Amino acid sequence: MTTQAKGSDKINGIIQACRVITKMNQARPDAPKSETLYYQMIANYYNRLLDAKEEGKFIAAHTVFFPAEILYAMDITPMHTETTTWMMALFMSEQAELLSAGAELGLAPEICSPHRGLAGAFALGALPRPDVMLWSNLICDNTAKSGELIMEINKCPGFYLDHPFQNSEAEKKYLIGELKDMIHFLEEKSGHKMDWDKLAEIVARMDHQIELFREICELRKAVPSPFRTQSYLQLLTADYLCPGQPEAIEYLETLRDELADMVRQGKGAVSPERFRLMTLFIPPMYLTGFLEKVGQEYGAVSVVEPLFTRWGEGRLDPSQPLESVAKKADMIPERRSMYGPLTESALQDILDCVEQYKIDGAIYWAFIGCRHTCATIKIFKDILNEVDVPMLTVDCDIVDPTINSKEEVRGKLEQFFEMLEDR
Amino acid sequence: MPPESSKIKNIKPNTLDRFREVNDRFPKTAEILEHKRQGKKVFGWLCTYVPEEIIHAAGGLPVRITGYPQEMELEDGNAYLYINNCSFSRSCLQMGIRGEYDYLDGMVAGSTCDGARRLFDLWQYYIKTPFSHIITVPRKYTQSAHDLYYQQVSQFKQHLEEHLGIQISDEELLHSIEVYNESRALLKSLYELRKLGEPPITGAETMEVLNASFRMPKELFNQWLKSLLNELAESGNHHSGRARLMVVGSVMNNPEFIKSIEAQGGLVVTDELCTSTRYWSDPVVIDGDIAPLQAISRRYLNNFPCARMVPSDERFNRILDLARNFKVDGVISQNIRYCVPYAHDLPLLTKRLKAQGIPTLALDVEYGTSGSGQIQTRVQAFLEMIEAKRK
């Protein structure tokens, strides 16, 4: 299959891949139920997208960290652009085609590869054509700048949601105003009215979802830690695709219960657990299975990812649904450390993680396309050094397999684990 | 190949040498050191969304943070900001870490792009300039964006007042607006000369003037620029070239880069850079009952936009206007590697310029580049293409 195929074929590819994984899981007696629910959740998401395309329903493409709660409340079908592109590419090993198509559009190689590939995917017609494009500056200049080219490729209107940099009262008010403007735009373009009661229900579930994320994080403090290293990517996907949706809640509740059982039984994700790791940023996604295997071999497990799994304090209030959507934007882990000023409290949070999760070492996946994150490598290394936690930095690209070889990554990890062993 | 253009036919204006001297000594210019000697404060600023008038009205000397004047090994810049942040940020940070800006009493930035905001974060953490402030800069032009930016500008003013233990009055702000507007008007006059068929000043020389404008008291700069304009009027200098060019893209303030283009026979007649046209283009307008601080805030958010702003067509349309007004034959887009806002805009801008019959040469560069052999070859080919098209 090539990316010249219709968008619906590609989406079908994701669904088929999820079904295969689900069947494989069902064949394994020890497979956790949460795994099955996770892949069902993804398959359902893309089935809804396919149905929407066929039935002529209104589709909104949106970039990462976008408040999809609003789309669900307006009965608009969301298409998470980064997740969809890369799930499609990774399941079908088509990264090179997408990146090449991005280059043909004139996008420089220094632009983050997920966004180059994203534009390439639309140019190739590999993603369904959206009715509107929605994007924001969460989390970087790439997200802020990716929307207009996609609008032009798809000849569709779009809305840019401007997130303020800090979180003063004036900035909170500004964001709420932006959300109102976006709802107005969507009502005008889609003909759908905002259902405020439905938004309140979604916000109530999102609040529960965040509590579940926190409970899962708490369970990971146990020694041994029950959660597999790469599974945190599934937590992100649940929030990206299905914020405040019943199927995300079901998946997370099941996962939480499974982890709680493991903790009660003293079971760890790796056995024996030798190294408790802090993961900073995201490893190459095409190596997740391989990295899991290396971790098992060495008894190394990631127990916390401060940039991705540490939610900010506070609760969402369904009686103030729009304010809560704005508040969530301020609470998401990525917002607190990768966007906005690098405050003392953000740095202290890293140190708190070391103590709370009993960290032996940290691995920073230095994704070459993520400039604003890599700018924190030195600071993080320095503060971790102060508490005697060594940090390994691995240069990588999260989607482009031409950057790292398995052997090279394995070599670096092995050396790091040996160094931890010697301490 | 000997250039056909950029001939200096008459005398070199003396004032240009004075501007060059300021730049040669930067960051420790005589003017900055004199300001310090008088017991006054110097504040570094990053990015054109920081309103200099407020610093000026507080009695401070605003100095633009720039990096090394040439492409350098950036060992410290790489170590602190990592290799994938733009070389402008890395160059500036390295200078800061090595104490070249040790006279600064403060550092002010805007949340304009990833490079700038992280440079500010690391500056604050490792260099610890006594005063530091970052302004949230919205990316839109809506009324609520203006309200937020005004609130941010007011907060900055208040923070600066508290730090210095002073109150900045409306009269002081009005005076600063007058000084800065005069500077903008004089720079506009300089650019008007570049619209001529054979301008009396080259693009590289203009860049020297602009660099000095960030590095000395504006009152003195205005005096010197008036002298330069008089000298140019009397000089009889005429520069011509194989093609009239505009330079667009990332932050760039190296006259040597422009010189290398002009040495090939291209005549750089205008630009869309935050170190030049976008720096001076729009005055602060005091109309009706508007308070001076509001007028400042309105000007800075509405100014000729950086690629960070949305919609990008605001920027593209102003570039197209410049191309028409300065009778541009071709556009050179120089993008610093990892300068993402401009890299994303490039395909869209190229398409719009092409629709107007204006070709674009896209160059990936590092900050401070003086125009390597490869760049010269590509400029040469670009000029040949423009000439062939003309025939």
Interface residues (C-beta under 8 A of the other chain):
Chain A: L105 G106 L107 A108 E110 I111 C112 N137 C140 D141 N142 A144 K145 S146 G147 E148 L149 E152 Y160 D162 P164 F165 Q166 S168 A170 E171 K173 Y174 G177 E178 D181 P341 L342 A366 I368 G369 C370 R371 H372 C374 A375 T376 I377 K378 I379
Chain B: A79 Y80 L81 Y82 I83 N84 N85 C86 S111 C113 D114 G115 R117 R118 F120 D121 L122 Y125 I134 T136 V137 P138 R139 K140 T142 S144 A145 D147 L148 Q151 Q152 Q155 A307 R308 V310 P311 S312 N335 R337 Y338 C339 V340 P341 A343 H344 D345 L346 P347 L348 T350 A362 D364
